[in-house]
Amino acid sequence: MTNMDAVHAPEVVGNKRLSEFLARFVKSKSAVIGLILLAVLVLSAIFAPVLAPYDPYDSNLPNSLQGISSSHIMGTDELGRDIFSRILYGARISLLVGVESVFLALLCGVILGATAGYYGGKTDTIIMGFMDIMMSFPDILLAIAFMTVLGRGMEKAVIAIGIVSIPQYARIVRGSVLSVKENVYVMAAKAVGNGDRRLIFVHILPNVLAPIIVRATIGVSVAILDAAALGFLGLGVQPPAAEWGTMLGSGRQTIFNAPHVVTFPGLAITLTVMAFNLLGDGLRDVLDPRLK
């Protein structure tokens, strides 16, 4: 092999792996459907100012609780605000809360899980013991407890949801690190003098990304559900913000005489959660080496 061939070999291998991944991804119906739904959701959130026919915060009491019509395709809420416009803007909030909370949980979970799995012993026992204690409580109950301490608001909801999600990522990373750290290439890297930090972040973690990516994708849907639950209880994003859970909470008083007020925010949550779950399940099938 010439020097030029050696330079281009990693690039060729990378392009081949990408082509194989795309081919398997396209064959996965759940992944494609989830990606399409997610793309529609993201585009709707980005172009909400263009797509929304009304200001989502503009009240018009004489038009309150109107049903579906040509002027309000999803009706209006108890303050006369256009529900379709609020759902479009609510996509921004829900996606932001979901992604930010998962990023926080992923950052902390990867560090804790990698540390526990790599060092083992007492370090592993202490870290995972604390994670097990957190996992013994239902996520939403623990999130409510944190919100009680932190206070209300979107930023507090992100922190609370992120904290309660850390154990899930820590356990996944720990298990993956335990299965990889004894491989030959890791032992060889250690033998030539690589430090623990380099071994973890350069030689181990890049080889355990598949389960982390899958869990993070599905985790966004769980975070959105938790944020909606907190908003419904009045602990998360506060009115008049157009957040889907908050919309459900404010509309529950009119559920019998104006069911559209809660129906459409509920459908938005359902479709969003389904999109992330379908995408996550598809990625799991695509990235699972046992299915190749």
ABEGO torsion letter per residue (X at the ends): XBAAAAAAAAAAAAAAAAAAAAAAAAABAAAAAAAAAAAAAAAAAAAAAAABABBAABBBAAABGBBBBAABAAEBBAAGBBAAAAAAAAAAAAAAAAAAAAAAAAAAAAAAAAAAAAAEEAAAAAAAAAAAAAAABBAAAAAAAAAAAAEBEAAAAAAAAAAAAAAAAAAAAAAAAAAAAABAAAAAAAAAGBBAAAAAAAAAAAAAAAAAAAAAAAAAAAAAAAAAAAAAAGABBBOABBBAAAAAAAAAAAAAABAAAAAAAAAAAAAAAAAAAAAAAAAAAAABAAAX
